[in-house]
Amino acid sequence: MSPTQKKVILLLTDTFQGWGGSERNITQLIAGIDKDKFEIYIACLASGKLAEVMRERGFSIVDLKKAGIYTISGLRNLAFLKKFVNRKQISLIVTYHESSDFYGFALSLICYIPVISARRDMGFKTKLHYQIAYKLVGRFFDAVIAVSDAVKKEVIKRHWFPEEKIFAICNAI
């Protein structure tokens, strides 16, 4: 990739409907990023008013039509995302939330590009099947961004990702 070529990033999120923490983080990121250096696409499993507003402002939002990740529709989403990643020449995937983490992980494997998980919470409500999956595949993520030191410590405690891959970057930095 030449120094003048934009880096293309896919932000993959479970929800892009209202103004929750991850949605605020994503909207701040895309509004403030250097558009001469980066091109950002957002793919969401569930969209709503926020996605409409951001589309009207010129941002690229892809609605995946919520489907369980372990269903036929989920596999269709994965096949669509693989084609999308290749067509747009995406070089990095950043995921928000559990389902997106596993779509991103699968895409990372089949498209040979790095994936970063943005951990936004302490994981207290994480379902058992996701906890088991994180322990099995967490070591294959390229990095994890925790929104606070407390989230980082909790993720380390739960053994979901190797400690050396977890970085605390507080919101708005």
DAFENBEL-V674955 format. One record per residue. RES is the residue in three letters. PSI is psi in whole degrees, 0 to 359 (NA if undefined). OMEGA is omega as a letter, one per 20 degrees, with the letter a starting at -180 (none if undefined). NEAR is the number of other ideal C-beta (glycine too) atoms within 10 Angstrom. Layout:
res = {RES RES}
psi = {PSI PSI}
omega = {OMEGA OMEGA}
near = {NEAR NEAR}
//
This chain:
res = {MET SER PRO THR GLN LYS LYS VAL ILE LEU LEU LEU THR ASP THR PHE GLN GLY TRP GLY GLY SER GLU ARG ASN ILE THR GLN LEU ILE ALA GLY ILE ASP LYS ASP LYS PHE GLU ILE TYR ILE ALA CYS LEU ALA SER GLY LYS LEU ALA GLU VAL MET ARG GLU ARG GLY PHE SER ILE VAL ASP LEU LYS LYS ALA GLY ILE TYR THR ILE SER GLY LEU ARG ASN LEU ALA PHE LEU LYS LYS PHE VAL ASN ARG LYS GLN ILE SER LEU ILE VAL THR TYR HIS GLU SER SER ASP PHE TYR GLY PHE ALA LEU SER LEU ILE CYS TYR ILE PRO VAL ILE SER ALA ARG ARG ASP MET GLY PHE LYS THR LYS LEU HIS TYR GLN ILE ALA TYR LYS LEU VAL GLY ARG PHE PHE ASP ALA VAL ILE ALA VAL SER ASP ALA VAL LYS LYS GLU VAL ILE LYS ARG HIS TRP PHE PRO GLU GLU LYS ILE PHE ALA ILE CYS ASN ALA ILE}
psi = {129 155 335 348 136 145 133 125 138 121 121 120 150 325 139 62 308 212 48 180 314 322 319 316 314 314 323 319 310 331 329 355 150 105 347 337 335 143 127 135 143 126 130 145 331 123 169 213 318 316 318 314 315 326 316 332 3 9 150 108 127 121 117 358 95 127 145 139 343 29 173 317 323 320 324 318 316 317 318 313 322 312 319 313 315 317 320 357 49 136 355 141 131 126 149 125 166 307 318 325 318 329 313 318 313 316 320 317 314 341 356 46 155 153 136 131 129 102 121 351 176 349 12 331 8 128 152 318 328 321 316 316 318 319 329 318 352 326 345 352 146 327 164 130 120 142 356 166 326 317 317 313 320 319 319 315 323 352 37 327 152 137 322 351 0 128 130 119 108 151 147 9 NA}
omega = {a a a a r r a a r r a a r a r a a a r a a r r r a a r r a r a a r a r a a r a r r r a r r a a a a r r a a r r r r r a a r r a a a r r a a a r r r r r r a r r a r r a r a a a a a a r r r a r r a a r r a r a r r r r a a a r r a r r r r a a a a r a a a a a a r r r a r r r a a a a r a r r r r a r r r r r a a r r a a r a a r a a r a a r r a r r r none}
near = {9 4 5 7 11 15 13 17 21 27 24 27 26 20 20 27 16 10 10 15 12 20 21 14 19 23 18 12 18 20 11 9 13 7 11 8 11 15 18 19 18 26 26 26 22 15 22 14 11 20 20 14 12 20 14 8 11 6 16 14 19 18 16 24 12 15 16 11 19 11 10 9 14 19 13 13 22 18 11 14 23 14 11 17 22 12 8 15 13 20 18 16 27 22 27 27 21 20 24 26 28 21 25 26 20 18 23 21 12 14 19 8 20 14 25 19 30 23 24 18 16 16 17 6 8 15 9 7 10 17 15 10 18 24 13 10 17 20 12 13 23 13 15 25 20 24 20 16 10 11 20 20 15 17 24 15 10 15 13 25 23 13 11 7 17 21 11 17 12 11 12 10 6}
//
